[in-house]
């Protein structure tokens, strides 16, 4: 966790951008990302130098060449230029074109080709460089937490229903899926790569020895484990940098419109999908992948993404994905077909219904988390339901942190615990927060997956007075009112 002092330093940088003329939060993040990348390249070169000096041999594949011109591109060199105008010219005209030309070594570098340097003044650049340099970022965890804190300052919804998934919800989903070093993990609508980052952190925390057992294992972790798709070039850069700062050197973050016909036919590649795809909007039939349309005839993006997840998963692959509540009970043929497919043709493992305030202040839509396994041969016996009523934060636009240790204000630990022991949930009644529902009952309800269809509400018995007693009390009250009115009339005479 980053300290309050570091948060204050980040806030000051943020405010400097705003007062310096960059008010779009995503543009602030992007420009800070470029500077962090430049700083990171210098740090990598410094490590190379130390290793080469220790071994007494030249640097193998140096980031910067030995010439004065190349050395001038290093963060540690240009930041010491006394004149802000000179530093601005070096960064804008030399350093930025240099990092745009980098095409190998990291996914982030690959996505730099259409980047734009938009810091407007030399004074702002000099100020931000000094501020960034003052933040201690030697520790990988600090770098990652710092970047996540910056991303948390994006306080407006994106287009087409895109908005940032709360990190505690992402962590819950990852903990419930418990990724393994052998998994190939994908988020087909990755945005800032929050799900992939959380999965990487889980593997680093629980399988450190396995993922760094040897060079091949480390290479698999850094290059082959994590896959993310997005068609927003800014998000590709931001997501790639997020992974870099969390210790994943070369994730497969690709520019891909996952639902398009241009990417049809890609299937059976991943063992775990974690996603919160765009909810709003609809697509033209002509531009949507024909193999998805064959699975479910619809224009709705939330349904098309569910079909996509099934297509991308390997047999035996698992998914934890967020969907709007309408997916669970929608009455169209597409809704029913997809739900029946999940229940009958694959294995629907569970549904966590979330309160509508989880995505505030971005949106007030009610959502749920679907957990399923691609089997191509059925396998659903019972579906586990959980009625999440509190996520540890207030459910208004402020989203203030509440007591994380009390179940009444934070259900997340209970969700994870009961998921891990869900085979023992058969004895729980429908009046409790979690319970199992047999497949036959779901099929009998036309594959309605809304928790309200199965949850039983216990109503408290209320004792009412008898009608005679209520009438008598009304008469007495009326008599008292009449008496008061007569007294007022007497006072007016």
C-alpha angles and dihedrals in degrees: 000000000000117000127247089251093057091046088053090051091051090048089053091052090049091051090047090057092048095048089043093060107270108109102157105101093213091051090051090052092047095050091046088049091057091051092048089051092051090049091048092052090055091049091051091050091050090053089050090051094051092048092048092049091048092051094039096234139104122278113271109228098346119206091224126032122238095250118108089241092057094042089054088065092066119107092229090055106041094042088064093056104118097214116073092204092054092048090050091052091049094049097041098040103030115014099043095048087047095056090044089056093055106106103164138051100051142026089238092060089051091057094050097083096093096034120129127212105219106166097132105206141035090231092057093047092050091048094049093045090053092047094048091047090055093058112092106235103160092115118075093218091053091051092050095045091047092054092046089052089053091049089051088064091068096104104173132078119251127229126285094025095302117147137150116276113230108257095227090057090049090050091051091052093048092047089051092051093043098202119222128213088250093059123109103212127202139182107187092194099036104161106171090359095247094151093048092048091051091048090050091050090050092052092046091051099043105026105029095136094048098048092049097034092119141339093280093052092048091048091051092050094048100040113017109032103066126056127176132175129198135147096213108095092204091054090049090057094043093046093047092051090048089057093045092053090049092056103265106123105190115013118173097252104166137186099240136144094218096201098046127109088239089071098039118127095040105124147142095030106120137060096196132031122190115179152145101198124194112283104193128069139037133239135223115258089231094060097042122093110267094220089058091049088052089057096045126003103220145112094216112114096211091058094043090052091053089052088048092053091054090049094049097047122092115233102279091025119137134219137197110187138162118235134176114257091249090073088063098055108012111140101213120112090248092055093048094044093052094047091048090050091053093048102038106028098035138018118276103199105180151331127219112197110210129203116257094245095065093097098041134157087030098049141345096216118137112240143179137201116238120205117193143152126219108233105148086213107065122247104171109137102153131002118221115223128193124186104210109198102169132027101188096271136079111269095227129090092277094059093199117188114257132195102305093195097059119084091213090065101028122036096169098096089049091049091055094044095049092044090055090051099034094130086070093053094086092096094055117105126234090251091070127084095255132032144145125255120198118238093239091061092050091049089049089056092056089260093297105169099186110127089221089067091064107024116098117218118215111214119205114237112246121203114218128194116251116267091244092056092047091051091049091052090049091051092050090049092049091050090051091051092050091049090052092050091051090052090051091050089051091053091053095055 
